[in-house]
Amino acid sequence: MTPPLRWGVVATGRIAHKVTRDLACLEDSVLQAVSSRGQSAAQQFAAQYGFASSYHDVPETTGYGQLLDDPLVDVVYIATPHAQHFEVAKAAFDAGKHVVCEKPLTINAREAKELASLAGERKLFLMEAVWTRFLPATRRALELVRGGGIGEVRWLQADLGFAAAYDPGDRLWDPAAGGGALLDLTVYPLTWAVSILGFPGAVTAAGRLNDDGVDVQNTLTLHYPHGAVAQMVSSLQSNSPGTVTVSGTQGWLRTGSPLYRPRRLEYQGADGQVQVEEFDEETEGFIHELREAARCIRAGLLESPLMPWDESVRIMQLLDQAREQLGVRYPNDW
C-alpha cells in the first residue's frame, strides 16, 4: 500500500472552498495544511475542513512560504488570483512540492513556459487545474466527436457571460490581478475549441475595455487551415446561455449550461435521432481533476496526458495574442 498524499491549499477564497470540499472526499489523501494572508481566515478554514495545520502572513514571512516549508506537505493546490500563480508555483518547486494550479496556469505564456521547464528540471508534477477537461460529460462529448459521431467538425460556437457589478477592489476588475473576461471566462470556451478542433492557424480578437484597461467583453475567432471556425464570446457585462454547440457534416452536439460544468449532452448523428445523456454528480465536480493529479503523482508522472504542459503553454500563447489585439496589458508582462 502507498502512503496517502498530503495536500496543502494556498489561499482561502471562494474557489479554495469549492476545491477543498472535493479534496476532503479524495481517496488516500490527507488535508495537511492551508495558508492565507490573515490568521483568522487560515484558522477558520483549517477548522472548517479539518486541516492539520494552518499558516498566515507574519512580518517577513508569507503564509504560503511557511506552508511550503512544511515537510509533511507533498502537493499544493494553488487557489490564489491569476497574477500570483507563477510566484507561488515557482516557490513550490524550489521547496520540492508537486503543484496543481488553478486556471489559467499563469498570466502569460512566458511564465507558463518557465514553470513547465522548472517542473521538468526538478522532476515534479505540474498540472493546470482546468476542471472542465476532466468532467465525465466533457470526456463523453470528446469521445462522441472524435469517434466521428457527428462527422467532420466545421464550426464550433461557445459563450460564457454574466453581469458582474463593478468593484475596483475585486480581483475580477483588477488589472494587476489579471482581471477581466479573457483570463477568467474565455479559458473555458477556448478549452472546448482546442479539445475538439486542436490549435488554430490564426486567432482574431475584438472586444471592449473599461477605463481601467480591463476587458469586459471579448469575441475570439479561431481559424483553422482546413476551413473550420470556432467562435467564442465572453462577457462580464451580460448573461448568456453558457453552452457549446459543435456542428459537423453529419450532425451536431450541444452541451448543457454552464459549459464549464455541463451535466447534460444533446447530440444528433447521421440517423437524425436526437440523443440526450445526463450526468449526475455528487461532488462539486473538482474531484475528477484531483483524482487525475493524484493518479499521476503516484505513477511518477510529471504531467497529465489529459492536461499536458504543452497545451497549457499554447493556450496561454493564444490568450497572449488575443490580449495583444485587444490592448490588454498586465504588470507581469514586463
Buried (B, 14 or more C-beta within 10 A) or exposed (E): EEEBBBBBBBBBBEBBBBBBBBBBBBEEBBBBBBBBBEBEBBBBBBEBBEBBBBBBBEEEEBBBBBBBEBEEBBBBBBBBBBBBBBBBBBBBBEBEBBBBBBBBBBBBBBBBBBBBEBBEEBEBBBBBBBBBBBBBBBBBBBEBBEEBBBBEBBBBBBBBBBEBEEEEEEBBBBBEBBBBBBBBBBBBBBBBBBBBBEBBEEBEBEBBBBEBBBBBBBBBBBEBEEEBBBBBBBBBBEEBBBBBBBBBEBBBBBBBBBBBBBBBBBBBBEEEEEBEBEBEEEBBBBBBBBBBBBEBBEEEBBBBEBBBBEBBBBBBBBBBBBBEBBEBEBEBEE
